[in-house]
Amino acid sequence: MPETTVRCHNLHKRFGRLTAVENVTFTVATGAILALLGPSGCGKTTLLRLLAGFEQLDEGWIEIAGRLVADPRLHAPPEKRRVGMVFQDYAIFPHLTVAQNVAFGLGREAEARTAAMLELVGLDGLGEQMPHELSGGQQQRVALARALAPEPAVLLLDEPFSNLDTTLRAQVRREVRDVLKQSQATAIFVTHDQEEALFLGDQVAVMNEGRLEQVGTPQEIFHRPQTRFVAGFIGQTEFLPGRVVANGVETPLGLLPQTLSLPTGAMVEVAVRPDDITMQMNPNAVSAENPGVPNTQVVDHRFTGMAHIYTVRLADGRQVHSWQPHTVELEEGAAVEVAFGLDHPLPCFYQGRAVQ
């Protein structure tokens, strides 16, 4: 098995005048999990279908396990690509037992392989059950076991947790990651849930309007977004206007002491998240005694259990959010001071691209 299981180069797919996938290039290392992340309609499911062989390429090429499976002149059918597929609705045969579902399509060693797969996904002893007798999470694991049973070179998962409730989803995605790592499977899964992508993916590929915006580790995607779109899509992000000055960037929150490789006077956007902004009560708020001090106020807040997310109106009318511990309780209308939390650099963008 090569060190890289999936290679995709310059992929294009059009449906009439609609370009669904445009100039997409990426690789997936053997044994790694790639999360394809993006909003609805960004092309991520079409890309998965191109990999599976359900759609034909217009341009580019796809290589799986060292073998070319697709280019404009070649289209290997799905059964010849060594891919496994876990669909959004699981696609389990309702008239077959759990064991029969997992064994479907296997050869002479079906019984031993089925037993091994059921043990891997934690369903040993349930082989004679019918699918409707299982919970949603157990049905998910049946679909996973069936897809892994033929030992595919790459496993493709299309929104695999979307049919599960929130509590079960967190549990099942952890179980699925454990199974994929134990089986050393190479996997690509599609999701629009950023928390899911950051948890499951060794690498995250963010798509927008058919194009790949950025591919990187979860930490790189979150902390060092390369485009304004990625910064806005990942996390609860707001953008503040900034002007480059000699010692940093002037913003509505004051000076951001980061020097950028831009000339003085250049206008940029600074990406901030609620935990980037510190907040404290302002003893110098506007009042009869202090008429000239700008009034920065709490205008709303949301309690999440572990924290308060405060909405703060700045002096220029702009609003930002600040994350505060659950013990910090402020009333709406409270006068506060806000500033940058400067324990790490903040992403800055010039004409939509990251600048340092």
C-alpha positions in Angstrom: 0.0 0.0 0.0 1.5 3.4 -1.0 2.0 6.1 1.7 -0.7 8.1 -0.1 -3.9 6.3 -0.8 -5.9 9.0 -2.6 -4.6 11.5 -5.1 -6.9 14.0 -6.8 -5.6 16.5 -9.4 -7.4 19.5 -10.9 -10.9 18.0 -10.6 -13.7 19.7 -12.5 -17.4 18.7 -12.7 -20.2 20.6 -14.3 -23.9 20.1 -14.6 -24.9 22.2 -17.5 -24.0 25.8 -16.7 -23.5 24.9 -13.0 -19.9 24.3 -12.0 -20.1 21.9 -9.0 -16.4 21.2 -8.5 -13.6 23.4 -9.9 -9.9 22.9 -9.9 -9.8 20.7 -6.8 -6.4 19.1 -5.9 -5.6 17.2 -2.7 -4.1 13.9 -1.4 -5.0 11.7 1.6 -2.3 9.8 3.4 -2.8 6.1 4.1 -4.6 5.6 7.4 -5.6 9.2 7.6 -9.1 10.7 8.0 -10.0 13.7 5.7 -13.0 15.8 6.6 -14.6 17.6 3.7 -16.3 20.6 5.3 -18.4 23.4 3.8 -21.9 24.9 3.6 -24.8 23.2 1.7 -24.3 23.4 -2.1 -20.5 23.9 -1.9 -19.7 20.8 -3.9 -18.5 18.4 -1.2 -21.0 15.6 -1.9 -20.4 15.9 -5.6 -16.7 15.5 -4.9 -17.4 12.4 -2.8 -19.5 11.0 -5.7 -16.7 11.6 -8.1 -14.4 9.6 -5.9 -16.9 6.8 -5.5 -17.5 6.6 -9.3 -21.1 7.7 -9.2 -20.3 10.8 -11.3 -17.9 11.2 -14.2 -15.1 13.7 -14.3 -15.0 16.5 -16.8 -11.3 17.3 -16.2 -8.5 16.1 -13.9 -7.7 12.7 -12.6 -8.3 10.5 -9.5 -5.9 7.8 -8.3 -6.8 5.3 -5.5 -4.2 3.0 -4.0 -1.7 3.7 -6.7 -4.2 3.0 -9.6 -5.8 5.5 -11.9 -9.5 5.2 -11.7 -10.8 8.3 -13.4 -9.9 10.9 -16.0 -11.8 12.4 -18.9 -11.3 9.2 -20.9 -11.3 6.6 -18.1 -14.2 5.9 -15.7 -13.7 2.8 -13.5 -17.1 1.7 -12.1 -17.6 1.9 -8.3 -17.1 -1.8 -7.8 -13.7 -1.6 -9.4 -12.3 1.3 -7.3 -11.8 -0.5 -3.9 -14.0 2.1 -2.2 -16.5 1.5 0.7 -19.4 3.8 1.1 -21.5 4.8 4.2 -24.6 6.7 3.1 -26.5 9.3 5.0 -29.4 7.0 5.5 -27.1 3.9 6.1 -28.8 1.9 3.3 -29.1 -1.2 5.5 -31.2 -4.0 4.0 -34.2 -4.2 6.3 -35.0 -7.8 5.4 -31.5 -9.2 6.3 -30.1 -9.8 9.7 -27.2 -7.7 11.0 -24.7 -10.5 10.1 -26.2 -10.9 6.6 -25.9 -7.2 6.0 -22.3 -7.2 6.9 -21.6 -10.4 4.9 -23.4 -9.1 1.8 -21.1 -9.4 -1.2 -18.3 -11.2 0.6 -16.7 -14.4 -0.6 -16.0 -17.8 1.0 -14.5 -16.3 4.2 -17.7 -14.3 4.8 -18.5 -15.8 8.2 -15.0 -15.2 9.8 -14.8 -11.7 8.3 -18.3 -10.8 9.4 -17.5 -12.0 13.0 -14.4 -9.9 13.0 -16.2 -6.8 11.8 -19.0 -7.1 14.3 -16.4 -7.4 17.1 -14.6 -4.4 15.7 -17.6 -2.2 15.8 -18.9 -3.5 19.2 -21.8 -5.5 17.8 -20.6 -9.1 18.5 -23.6 -11.1 19.8 -26.1 -9.1 17.8 -25.6 -10.8 14.4 -29.0 -12.4 14.4 -30.8 -9.2 15.2 -32.9 -7.4 12.5 -32.0 -3.8 11.7 -35.2 -2.4 13.1 -34.4 -3.9 16.5 -31.3 -1.8 16.8 -30.8 1.8 17.9 -29.7 4.5 15.5 -26.2 4.4 16.7 -26.1 0.6 16.3 -27.5 0.9 12.8 -24.7 3.3 12.0 -22.1 0.8 13.2 -23.7 -1.9 11.0 -23.3 0.3 8.0 -19.7 1.0 9.0 -19.0 -2.7 9.5 -20.5 -3.6 6.1 -18.4 -0.9 4.3 -15.2 -2.0 6.0 -15.8 -5.8 5.5 -14.4 -6.0 1.9 -11.2 -4.2 3.0 -11.6 -1.1 0.8 -8.6 1.1 0.1 -10.6 4.1 1.1 -13.9 4.5 3.0 -16.3 7.3 2.0 -18.9 8.7 4.4 -21.6 11.1 3.4 -23.0 13.1 6.4 -22.9 9.9 8.4 -24.2 11.4 11.7 -27.0 13.7 10.4 -29.8 11.3 11.3 -28.7 11.0 15.0 -29.8 13.3 17.8 -27.2 15.7 19.3 -26.3 13.5 22.4 -26.0 10.3 20.4 -24.1 12.0 17.6 -21.3 13.0 19.9 -21.0 9.4 21.2 -21.2 7.7 17.8 -18.7 9.9 16.1 -16.2 9.1 18.8 -16.9 5.4 18.3 -16.6 5.7 14.6 -13.2 7.5 14.9 -12.0 4.7 17.2 -13.1 2.0 14.7 -11.4 3.8 11.8 -8.2 4.2 13.7 -8.2 0.6 15.0 -8.8 -0.7 11.5 -6.1 1.7 10.1 -8.7 2.7 7.4 -8.2 5.6 5.1 -11.4 7.7 5.1 -13.0 10.8 3.6 -16.2 12.0 5.1 -18.5 14.9 4.2 -20.0 17.2 6.8 -21.3 20.7 7.2 -20.7 20.5 11.0 -17.4 22.3 11.9 -17.2 20.7 15.4 -17.6 17.3 13.8 -14.9 18.0 11.2 -12.4 19.4 13.7 -13.0 16.4 16.0 -12.8 13.6 13.4 -10.5 14.8 10.7 -6.7 14.4 10.8 -6.9 16.9 7.9 -9.8 19.3 7.1 -10.6 20.5 3.6 -12.8 23.5 3.5 -14.9 23.9 0.3 -16.7 27.0 -1.0 -18.6 27.2 -4.3 -16.9 24.1 -5.7 -13.4 25.1 -4.8 -11.0 24.1 -2.0 -10.3 27.2 0.1 -7.8 25.5 2.4 -6.6 22.0 3.5 -4.8 21.6 6.8 -4.9 20.1 10.3 -7.8 21.2 12.5 -5.5 23.5 14.4 -4.2 25.1 11.2 -7.7 25.6 9.9 -8.9 27.2 13.1 -5.9 29.3 14.1 -4.4 30.1 10.8 -7.2 30.5 8.2 -5.8 31.4 4.8 -8.9 33.1 3.4 -11.6 35.3 4.8 -14.2 32.7 4.0 -12.4 30.0 6.1 -12.1 32.4 9.0 -15.8 33.3 8.8 -17.0 29.7 8.5 -14.9 28.3 11.3 -15.9 29.4 14.8 -18.1 32.4 15.7 -16.0 35.0 13.9 -16.5 38.7 13.5 -14.4 41.0 11.3 -13.1 44.4 12.5 -11.8 47.0 10.1 -8.2 47.9 10.7 -5.6 50.4 9.4 -1.9 49.5 9.3 0.2 51.9 11.4 3.9 51.8 12.3 3.4 49.8 15.5 0.5 47.5 14.5 -3.1 47.8 13.3 -5.6 50.5 14.5 -9.1 49.0 15.1 -12.3 50.0 16.8 -11.0 48.0 19.8 -7.8 50.0 19.9 -4.3 49.0 18.7 -3.6 45.5 17.7 0.2 45.2 18.2 0.9 43.0 15.2 3.2 44.2 12.5 2.0 43.2 9.0 3.9 43.0 5.7 1.8 45.9 4.3 2.5 49.6 3.8 1.3 52.1 6.4 -2.3 53.1 5.7 -3.3 49.8 4.1 -6.8 48.7 5.2 -7.3 45.2 6.5 -9.9 43.1 8.3 -9.1 41.5 11.7 -10.8 38.2 12.6 -11.9 38.0 16.2 -13.8 35.3 18.1 -15.5 35.7 21.5 -12.6 34.2 23.4 -10.2 36.8 21.8 -11.9 39.7 23.5 -11.5 40.5 27.2 -14.1 42.5 29.1 -14.4 44.2 32.4 -16.7 46.7 34.1 -16.0 50.3 33.1 -15.8 52.7 36.0 -15.5 55.7 33.6 -18.7 55.1 31.7 -20.6 58.0 30.3 -22.5 59.8 33.0 -23.2 63.3 34.3 -19.7 63.2 35.9 -18.0 61.7 32.8 -19.8 63.1 29.8 -16.9 62.7 27.4 -16.1 59.0 27.8 -17.5 56.7 25.0 -20.2 54.3 26.3 -19.5 50.7 25.5 -22.4 48.5 26.7 -23.6 45.0 27.1 -26.7 44.8 24.8 -27.4 41.0 25.0 -26.0 37.8 26.3 -26.5 34.1 25.9 -25.9 31.6 28.7 -24.5 28.2 27.5 -24.0 26.6 30.9 -20.2 26.6 30.9 -20.0 30.3 29.8 -21.8 33.5 29.0 -21.5 34.9 25.5 -21.9 38.7 25.8 -22.9 41.0 22.9 -21.2 44.3 23.4 -21.9 47.5 21.4 -18.8 49.6 20.8 -18.7 53.4 20.8 -19.0 53.4 17.0 -22.2 51.2 17.1 -20.4 48.1 15.9 -21.1 44.9 17.9 -18.7 42.2 19.1 -19.0 39.2 21.3 -17.0 38.3 24.4 -16.8 34.9 26.1 -16.8 35.0 29.8 -16.8 32.3 32.5 -20.2 31.2 33.9 -19.5 33.0 37.1 -19.3 36.4 35.4 -22.8 37.8 35.3 -23.6 41.2 33.9 -26.9 42.9 33.2 -27.9 44.2 29.8 -26.9 47.9 29.7 -23.8 47.4 31.9 -21.0 49.7 30.9 -17.8 47.7 30.1 -14.3 48.0 28.7 -13.3 45.6 26.0 -9.9 44.9 24.5 -8.0 42.3 22.6 -6.8 39.2 24.5 -3.2 39.2 23.2 -1.9 35.7 24.1 -1.9 34.7 20.4 -1.8 36.5 17.0 -5.1 37.2 15.3 -5.8 36.5 11.6 -5.7 39.6 9.4 -6.9 39.7 5.8 -6.1 42.0 2.9 -8.3 41.7 -0.1 -9.7 38.4 1.3 -6.4 36.6 1.8 -4.4 36.1 5.0 -1.5 38.5 5.5 1.2 38.4 8.2 
